[in-house]
């Protein structure tokens, strides 16, 4: 609650202050005054509290409207793609421009997704308090915001990165809003469409660095695609009842026994096990990364296998958190391996006696 403090009173029968009448201060819905005799009193005036609260609620709504955590993941994987493209000494300005464009394009796509799903989000416990179902932001505002922000991001990518990167960004926006979102209430295949959207950002970073869509770009995309399946299946298993209320046909919703959900998690986790070996054989990384990726992949495979066997919320939650740890650890190991030659060179140049 915001208040202001002012002074008011009378002197020789005349009121002091433009809002004083007969020794009383008029404050709209509130009054304050004195008994006269020239005594001065202090009035506490309530100012614009509802408007301030509404403005603050509106500002707080934007991170949720743009799904800030998911958008941050998109930006992070784009940055990894940029570095892995061979930019041992990356052009910082080019990287920043690429990340700004990617951020805006992803944020716009997230807003459009929520515009299209507002009615279904209102039925689900985990999404009913999002900006549109709660009425903090109007559907028209979300639509205009999403279109403007996504377009701005794509324009930045085209102007400061290249047309190929902008085209990949446009592909993400279109697939996410026109394929993935409409598929969610129709088919479990929506998860694969969503995984395509998540696989493209590292390719955007790769091409923004000036490299072509070679083996390394497709390897990164493959890792992101494969990782998303066990990650999302574990989450969807935990919220399968909520997704059912929203009318979404995720695999755990239509797979009552959980058998197919477990098998799919195992299949895609198994495919992640050899990615480090492929990266080393393809010259994208060294063998130290291959060893780290193999260990991380085996851990993920074990937890996916437990989900296939037990199919409990406890196991699904463990798998979900394991996927959250797997990706940053894998990408960090990949970047560290890629930058190791530059680090060795810097140490050699700074060594005493040189």
N, C-alpha and C positions, 0 to 999 in steps of 0.2 A: 504494500500500500504506500503510495507516494503522497507526501504532504509538503506544504510550504508554510512558512510562518511570516505573518505581517502584523503591523501595528495599526490600531484604530482607537479613536476616542473623541472627546469633545473639548472645546475650549471657548469660553464665553458664549455658550449656547450654539456654537457652530460646529458642524461635524468636520472631522479631519479625514482626508482621503477621498478619492473619487467614488468609492463604493460604500461610504459611510452615510447612514441616515439616522438621525436622532440618537446618535451615540451607539448605534448597532451596525455591525459590518455585515453586508449582504453577500453571501457566498454561494448562491444558487440553491442547492438543496440543504445547505447548512447555514447557521447564523452564529455569530458570537458578539458579545457586547459587554458594556459595563453599566454601572448604575448612574453614570453621569458625574457631574462635579469635576469635569476635567480629568478624570482618571483615565489612564491609558491601559489598555488590555492587549493581550496577545491572542490571535485567532489562528487556529490550525485549519488550513484549507486543503481539502482533497483535490488533487489535480490529475485529471486524465488517467486514473488508474486502469479502467477497462481498456482504453485505447492502447496504453503501454503494454498491458498483458497480451492483447491481441497481436500487437506488432512483434512482441518477443516470441509468442507462439508461432507466428508466421516464419520468423527467421529460423527457429529451431526445426521447423518442418522440412526445410530444404535438404538437409543432410539425409533425412529419411526418404524424401521424395526421390532423391537421386541414388538411394541405396549406397551410401558413402563407403561402406566396407567392401562391397562388391566392386564398386568403381575403383577403389584403391587397389584391389587385386588386379584389375585390368591394367591399371597404370604401371604397377610393379612388374608385371610380366612383359609389358611393352618395353620397359627399361632394360630388362634382362635380354630381350631380343636385340636391342640396340647394341649392348655391350658384346654379346656373343657373336655379332655379325663380323667381328674382327677389329672393332674399334678399341685397340689397346690404349690409344690416347684419344678418347671420343671427343668430338666437337661439342662442348658443353651447351652452346647456344642452340645448336641443332637438336640436341637431346631435350632441352627444356621446351622448345617450340613443339616438338613431337608429343611430349607428355601433356602439354596444355591442350593441344588439339584432341588428343585421345581422351583426356578427362572430360572435356565438354561433350564430345560425341557419345561417350559411355553414359554420362549423366543424363543427357537428353533421351537416350534410349530407355533408361530406367524410368524416367518420368512418364514416357509414353506407355510403357508397360503397365504402370500403375493406373494410368488413365483408362486403359482398356480393361483392367481387371478390378476396378473399384467396387463393383457390385459383389463380386465373388470374395474380395478381400474383406468385405463387411461381414461375411458369414464366418470367418475363421478367427479363432481366438488370438493367434499369433500376428494377425495383420489388421484386425478390426480398428486398431488405434492409429493406423497410418494416416497421413494427412488428408487423403480424399474421403475414406469412410468416416473419419471423425469430423469432417466438415471444416477443418482448418484451412484447407486450400480447395477452391472450386474446381470442378472438372475442366471448365474452359481455361482457367489459369494454368492448370497442369498441362493441357494440350498445347497451348501457345508456348509455354515455357519449354516444354520438351522439343518442339519443332525448332524454335529459335536457337536453343543451346546446341542441339545436335547439328544443325546446319552450320553454326559458327565453328564448331569443332572440325567439321569436314572441310570448311573453307580454309582454316588455319593449316590443316594437314596438306591440302593441295598447294597452298601458297608457300609454306616454309619447309615441308618435307618433299613430297613428290606425288604425282597423280596415282601411282600404284598404291602408296600407303593410304591415300584418301579413298581409293576404290575399295581397299580392304576394310577401311572403317565404315564406309557406306554399306558394305555387305553385312557387317556385324549389326548395324542399326536395322536394316531391312529384315534380316533373318530373325533377329530377336523380337521385333514387333509384329511382323507379318507372317512368320512361320512358327516360331517357338510359342509365342503367347496364344495364338488361336488353337494350337495343337494341345495345349495343356488340359482343356476340358474334354478332349476327344480321344487321345491315344497316349499310351506310355512312351511312344516314340518321341514325344516332346523332349525327353531327357537327352536324346542324341542330338536333336536340333539345338538345344541349349548348349551342349558340349561343343558344337561347332563354333558357336559365338565365342566361347571362352578360349578356343584354340587359336583364333585368328590374331589377337593382340600381340603375342610375341613375334608373329610374322610381320606385323606392322612396324614394330621396333627394328626388326632385321632390315626391312626394305628402306626405312627412314634413314638408316646409316649408310645407304647407298649400295647395299648388296642386293643381288638377285635372289629369287626364290629357289635357292639350292637346297642341298641335303640338310644343312643345319637348320634352316627355317622350318622345313617339314618335320624334322625331329622334335623341335621345340613344340610345334603345334600338336604333334602326336602325344607328347608327354602331357600337355594340358588337357587334351581330349580324353585320354585314358584316365587321368586322375579324377576328373569330374564325375565319372560314373560311380565308383564306390563312395566318393564324398557325398554326392547327392542322394544316393540310395539309402545310405545310413541316416541322413537327415529326414528323408521322406518316410522311412520306417518309423522314426520317432514321432512324426507328426501325421501319420497316415489317417487318423480319425479326423484331424483338422482339415487335411486336404480333401477328404471325402465330404465334409460339410461345405467346403467351397466349390464342390463339383469338379475337382481336378482328378484326372485319371492317371495319376502317377502309378508306376509299377507296384509299389507296396499297397496301393489302394485296391487294385484289381487282383492282386496276388495274396489272397487271404492267408494261405499257409506260410508264405514267406519263402517258399522253396526257390522260385524263380529269382526273387530278389537276391538271395544268398548266392546262387550260381552266377548271376551277372556280376556281382561284386567280386567274386573269386576270379572270374574270367578276365576282367579288366585289370585287376591287381596283378594277376599273373603276367599279363602283357607288359606291365611296367618293370618287371624284374630285370629284363635284359637291356633296358634303354641305355644304361651307362656303357655297356659293351659296344652297342651300336654307335654311340657317340665317339668312343675311342677309336673304333675301326674306321669311322668316317672322317677322322681328323678334327672333329669339332672340339673334343676335350682330350685329356690325357687319361692314363690308366688309374690314377688316384681317384679321379671322379668316378670311374667305372666301378671301383671297389665300394665307394660310398653309396652309389646308386644301387648296387646289388644288395647291400645290407639293408638300406631303407626299403627297397622293394620287397625283400623277404619278410620284414616286419609287417608291412601292410598286407601281404598275402596271408600271413598267419591269422591276423585279426579278421580278415574277410572270410577265411575258412571257418573261423569260430562262429561268425554270423550265419553262415550256411548251415552249420550244425545245430546251433542252439536257438537262433532266431528270437532273441530276447532284447528288450530295450536296453538293458545294461551292456550287452555286447555291441549293439548298434551305436550306443553313445561312445564306447571306447573306440570303435572304428572311426566314427566321425571326428573325434579329437585327434586320432592318429593321422587322418588325412590332413587336418589343419597343421600338424607338425611336419608331415612329410614334404609338402610342397616348398615351404620356405627353406627347409634344410637342403633339399635337393637343388633348388635354384642357387642358394648361397654357395654350395659346393661346386656347382657348375661355373659360376662367375669367378670364384676364387681360383679354380683351376685355369680358367681362361686368362686371368690377369697375372698369374704366377710368373710368366716370363718377363713381364714389365717390372714386377716387383724385384726379381733377381737382377735385372739390369740396373735398376735404381740403386740397389745395395752395392753393386759392383762399382758404380760410378762414384758413390759417396764413401767408399772404403778408404781408409787412410793409406797414403802413399801413392794415390792415383792422381 
